[in-house]
Amino acid sequence: RNIFKVKNSNAEKSKKMGKEEKFFRETFMYDKEINVINTATAECSVASERRVDLPVTAGEQLDVIDVTEGNAVICRNSKGRYGYVLVEHLNFR
């Protein structure tokens, strides 16, 4: 019985991540393949001011998906949510 619970939770997680990816592609008009180009750690907690900004907490690991023309990068958190994060809030070690 425990095996089925694990499979169901993985299916739910995959469905939620797919929904987040669809929202990201529509909102950001992003048609390229999603590749992780780097990883970074958030240096401080930052709340999102807009829906396209990704709220981060200090110490959170983020996947960097793409670099923008400004001082922000597009990141994905462990929950599969995408958004802009300012480079000044990230540590790339």
Summary of the structure (lengths in Angstrom):
residues: 93
radius of gyration: 14.4
end to end distance: 42.0
largest distance: 50.4
contacts: 225
relative contact order: 0.20
helix: 32%
strand: 29%
